[in-house]
Structure formats: C-alpha cells, structure tokens
C-alpha cells in the first residue's frame, strides 16, 4: 500500500502537538493518596503513549520501586505532595532512556536541596523552568524532522520502484534513531562526568552543610528586644 508522504509528515508533526505536558498549575494543590496519584498521571499522560489501551503510565509497584531506589522521598502519612508528583513526571520521561542509577544521579541533588523547602527557589521553580522550554523546543524539533524527512525522500532513487518508499522510510527512521543514539551517549557522558568529577559528592556535602547551618540558625535562641 502506498503512503502519501505529505500525509505521513503532517501526521508526525500533528502528533508532536498532541504530546501531553503537565503544567505545575495543573497538579493538585493537595496531598494525594497513591491511587489518586496513579489516576492523575494516567489521565494526563495516557494520550501520549504508544498503546493507550494497554500501556501503563504509573502503577503502585512502580512508585514503591522508585522509593526503594531513592528516586522518590517517602510519602507523609501515605500521602504524596505536589513535589512528589513533579518528581514522578521527571522519572516518567527519564526512564525511557536512562538507567535507575543515572536517574538517581540527576534527581538526587535536586531532591536533597529543593524538595520540601520553604525557600522561594524550590522544586516547582525548577519544574516550571524546564517544562517552560517545551514550546520552543517542539518547534525546533519540528524543523529538524521536516529536514530529515525531505533528505530521506532523496535516498534510494536507484532502488526497485516497489521498494523505494519502504527504503526511504527506513532511511528516515535510521536518521531519527542515530539522533536519539547520539543524544543518549551525550547525556550518559555528562552524567558520568558529573560522577567522576566529584560534583555529585561535593553537591551532597554542600547540601548537608547548608541544612546543618539552617538548623543551627533556627535553633539559636533569639535575643530579647
């Protein structure tokens, strides 16, 4: 069956517009039980899965495993805060390309320093900043996909006619795959450098020192006026 290339390209670009992102303002401002967390994630991200009828966004087992692997702080009285949900969203996007250990390395410092803090600069600030780049990066991605698609259309011109379209799509998939592969390598090298350079340990020390200083300051008796 022949696929109209322009229809295919428009379908691909349209699918990018339908990718669901959860804005910080859309996360409930109350603590949730585990069932409520999984329901919220399923409702908001289900449409972006490959097989919406079968794929699971988040399960109780997943949440428990994340907690056991120190990816997620424990709930308070079996309830999860907005910040718990934000971390779960980060984990959801990371887990498709990174190992548990790599995710620990990335989220560990974020959790230690910015989770459940009373400071103005908190986890929500980080979340909003990162996901605020979404629209701009989606447009950049669209342009890159269009370019790769048109390059693929110019390949295999000497192939048998009944095989040309498949080979051109194969070429397109290979270019996209190579892009993903190279970016994954880059991310892993950055994380490895983060570890080997001592940044992970130093960050932990700085965070611990800052927390100790804060506790000492808060416990210091106030002078009477």
CORJO-V443927 format. One record per helix or strand. SS is the DSSP state (h for helix, s for strand). FROM is the first residue (numbers start at 1). LEN is the number of residues. Records with the same first field share a line. If there is no record, write none. Layout:
SS=FROM-LEN, FROM-LEN
//
This chain:
h=5-13, 24-3, 34-15, 60-9, 82-13, 100-15, 123-9, 134-20, 161-36, 199-21
s=32-2, 76-1, 79-2
//
